[in-house]
Amino acid sequence: MSSTLLHVSHVSKSYQDGEGKKEVLHDVSIRVDAGEIVAILGPSGSGKSTFLSIAGMLLSPDEGEVFIAGDNVSALPKSKWVGVRKNRIGFIFQNHQLLPYLKTKDQLDMFQSKEFKDVVNTEELLNELDITSCRNKYPSKMSGGEKQRTAIARALINDPDIILADEPTASLDSERGHKAVEMIRSAVKKRGKAAVIVTHDERILDLMDRIYRLENGRLIAATEKEED
Amino acid sequence: MKHAWKELIYGKRKYILIELLLILLMFMVLFLTGLAEGLGRAVIAGIDTMDAEYYLLDDSAEKLITVSSLKEEVYEEVKSMTSSSVTTLDIQRMYLVKEGDTEKINVMYFAVEPGSFVEPSVMEGNGLSAQGAEYPILLDDDFKLKGIAVGDTVYDSSTDLPFTVVGFTKDQMYGHVSIGFISTETYTELRTKLNPMYQKSYHALVIRNGDVDKISVDGAALVKKADVIKNIPSYTAEHSTITMIVWVLIIISAVIIGIFHYIMTLQKRKQFGVMKALGMTNGTLSGVVVCEVGALSIFAAAVSLGLTFGMAAAMPQTMPFYLKMSNAVVVLAAFVVISIFSSILSIVNISRIDPIIAIGGGEE
């Protein structure tokens, strides 16, 4: 029995491109249930970033709606988006995007909302992601894998409904990349969250529950992993 | 705020350089303020430090002590009218010559009644009431630099009247000339030597405390001390020019600081984009910037204050440097406020950053 945490419904988005219009997303729909991790593959320019921006409340769709845990968040005024991002969405960016001047512990504390201080224990999170040793380190003193795991911890700090990851393995070698995504997967499974990973890294697809491809603005379901 | 503090600590090398720049700018402004004030003091100190409220000057004097003239009787008349303290003042510019020397030294005689409230406090030696000297003179300590000491005899260059230096006072100048205080008696003698027809009169009556409103003399008017100062020739013009220069400097320096912070904001666009994507509001981010600018400028203000007063203490006496703590604080507070105000430029820029730049490789 699982509930849908992310529901992107019939979303279209086009950009002005010189004379004409370029449709980046065409009638894209996807449902991701609690405890599910899905990948969206596609070549660069296929609209992956646009999809992630719309799902992540950074961009409004021309048409269609976005639901997070059943709430129609795309209907909210733009001024409320920042709150939705803070408390309901966990972002993992390409190249970690940690703040260079904060130690790992502070990276987490600085972004944790007050109401989640009792819900999510920072120390446990560090332990779970195996970065307790980085607790008092600046990003410049950490390995690529440690940095990305810190970024994963940061994404989980406000117990969000959904995790959105933008090329999380881009700056990592295949072993470390795989480990990072394994950690996202186990965190999602353990907490019953929904995760969408936008990537072109085929080496992590074995960790996905479902795989989609974005081609010419259309989302096509690729091989569905068999549950055993 | 914690966030701002952590960023400052992490980027200490960069921020120390900025801090240095801030300190130098503030120091420059403070130092110039001190010099400007000092220059102004050289014109007005003699009157400004006088413990007086009003000056009685004749109507035709245009509020200028040196061209005013009051008959001798007026003094008695005024004294009988009021319970205020009243005394006399004459100002005359002349030259002094040291014994056995020919060099003329500028002096501004302030002729006062010995022991009256306009006689300044003595720093060294005695006041004008000192026994034993026929013609006592109390000099500003600038004269020490000319090699004059207590007990020396100095001569008035045009009358050869021999003064005995009974003591020194300090910070006493008028119209850029150092003051020598002499008694009214000595002054009358001096004038009589210059002009045997001299009729005793006073430039001004100086009044303090009590019921000044009872004083009314035909052909003379009470002028407030501040008004007298304003009307000292060239003072207002000089002072407003210099004040203007100082304020323009304050504003320009603060704007430079604003631009500095703006450039730093531009460099951190992606960082701000990420922070916004992660749910930090414009308000929070603006708070961080204001805290950083505030902390940097307040710290710089404190350091430059210490530096300025340290420097002032080490400076030779001839430098016309005068800075009241209250003035310094006003200048620095203005500096801090304008700096913070100019960081609005950065805040506007931050509020315009679209957090979407956090997604994708994008601009770095």
Interface residues (C-beta under 8 A of the other chain):
Chain A: S49 L52 S53 G56 L58 L59 V82 G83 R85 K86 N87 I89 F91 F93 Q94 Q97 L99 P100 Y101 L102 D106 M110 F111 S113 Y138 R154 N158 D166 A170
Chain B: K2 H3 K6 E7 I9 Y10 G11 K270 Q271 V274 M275 K276 A277 L278 G279 M280 T281 D354 P355 I356 A358 I359 G360 G361
